[in-house]
Amino acid sequence: MIPFSPPRIDDKVIAEVTAALQSGWITTGPRTKLFEKKITEYCGCKTTVAVNSWTMGMQVILDWWGIGEGDEVIIPAYTYCASANVIVHSGAKPVMVDLNSEDFNLNVEKVREAITPRTKAIMAVDISGFPADYDLLMKLINEPEIKSQFQGSNDLQNQLGRILLLSDSAHSFGALMNGKRSGSLADISSFSFHAVKNLTTAEGGALCFQLPEDFDHEAIYRNMCIKILHGQSKDALAKTQKGNWKYDVEEPGFKCNMTDLQAAIGLVELERYGENLARRKEIFHRYANAFKSDSWAIEPAFESESKTSSYHLYLLRIKDVTEEQRDAIIQEIFEYDVSVNVHFQPLPLLTAYKKRGYKMEDYPEAYAKYANEISLPVYFDLTDEQVDTVIDAVRKSVKKVMG
Ligand SMILES: *Cc1c(COP(=O)(O)O)cnc(C)c1O
């Protein structure tokens, strides 16, 4: 069986985790701090805070920014449920918009139509690792008319004086736009280091900050470290220093710090990340080269003049198939011992969001993309031979179902 996206666990990872285990310090400590620094360097952002998942990182950000009851956050209808779930938990309303026709990213003109005086943030999602249109989004939220209807409800929001641009960068670690890396493209970006993602720490995530100059990013870093650890003014490592046991809690915080065991995996992953991206790129091109001769294939966008994907998911689409035919093709592909997937079921198809009144027919582009999409395996250890097996299995399965 060719798996869909196994993590790359080898002797190097095992040795580094073992070293962390034997160091006497297994929770947040020197390895986590080093990992944060290296992510800041790699992404070219102003500061980075490591957390235990994308989800908790984003939850903390919404709380910190004071987003809650009565507020709206704009997201694409086509994303993983986590993007919307955190908004629901904050008390705000997720306002969904449809996608572009040429790629899987949210449509900026639809975003414009969705903005109201209650809009506090836009959360763009880099589906499959191909960055959203941050340049257009940034321009949009800085337009005088849009800016003047913005109503800040606390000091942070008033300091920014406009809608906050968030990035769900769960897929896009290492992606580029106009020469800048994901993590430095929006005001705040959240990465996921879940086991299936491009860079993993088993579970984990990171928040990258790139707010305007007048924000004190060192102060933000210190504040975040407190917010992700119960609100405690000192972390466990600081408390081990002589006579340094006493701490205070000014506001109740969250609990979502990264451990040094996770950071140990992440440090190895990051060190060889270039290798990982290069291999993923080869696999993408191998798929693209093969399927360009198949008239039924719609290939995903992953490289353009201004953008380069992180090559996270290869989202192949099959022309003129219904959702049921797509499902039948997937069933056939599995018969060849090849694992494939679908990314994603648009949010309005999920019970939780149906119940909240979202309707699939309001997002025709998202539905069309979902209905004929099949995600193919992409990972460092996938060999050319295996890629060819996948291509063969897809072609035979399409032929079998579609004739
Ligand atoms: C994986 C994923 C998340 C959630 O990441 P966790 O680290 O599991 O919390 C959020 N958004 C998207 C688009 C994802 O694919």
The ligand as an SDF file (V2000), in Angstrom:
LIG
                    3D

 15 15  0  0  0  0  0  0  0  0999 V2000
   -4.3240   20.9200    9.6350 C   0  0  0  0  0  0  0  0  0  0  0  0
   -5.0640   22.1730    9.4140 C   0  0  0  0  0  0  0  0  0  0  0  0
   -5.4220   23.0090   10.4910 C   0  0  0  0  0  0  0  0  0  0  0  0
   -5.3200   22.5870   11.9230 C   0  0  0  0  0  0  0  0  0  0  0  0
   -4.0370   22.3200   12.3630 O   0  0  0  0  0  0  0  0  0  0  0  0
   -3.8060   21.6430   13.8030 P   0  0  0  0  0  0  0  0  0  0  0  0
   -2.3260   21.8070   14.0090 O   0  0  0  0  0  0  0  0  0  0  0  0
   -4.2260   20.2170   13.6770 O   0  0  0  0  0  0  0  0  0  0  0  0
   -4.5900   22.3810   14.7900 O   0  0  0  0  0  0  0  0  0  0  0  0
   -5.9780   24.2460   10.2100 C   0  0  0  0  0  0  0  0  0  0  0  0
   -6.2190   24.6320    8.9360 N   0  0  0  0  0  0  0  0  0  0  0  0
   -5.9340   23.8480    7.8840 C   0  0  0  0  0  0  0  0  0  0  0  0
   -6.2100   24.3530    6.5070 C   0  0  0  0  0  0  0  0  0  0  0  0
   -5.3610   22.5830    8.0960 C   0  0  0  0  0  0  0  0  0  0  0  0
   -5.1310   21.7810    7.0510 O   0  0  0  0  0  0  0  0  0  0  0  0
  1  2  1  0
  2  3  1  0
  2 14  2  0
  3  4  1  0
  3 10  2  0
  4  5  1  0
  5  6  1  0
  6  7  2  0
  6  8  1  0
  6  9  1  0
 10 11  1  0
 11 12  2  0
 12 13  1  0
 12 14  1  0
 14 15  1  0
M  END
$$$$
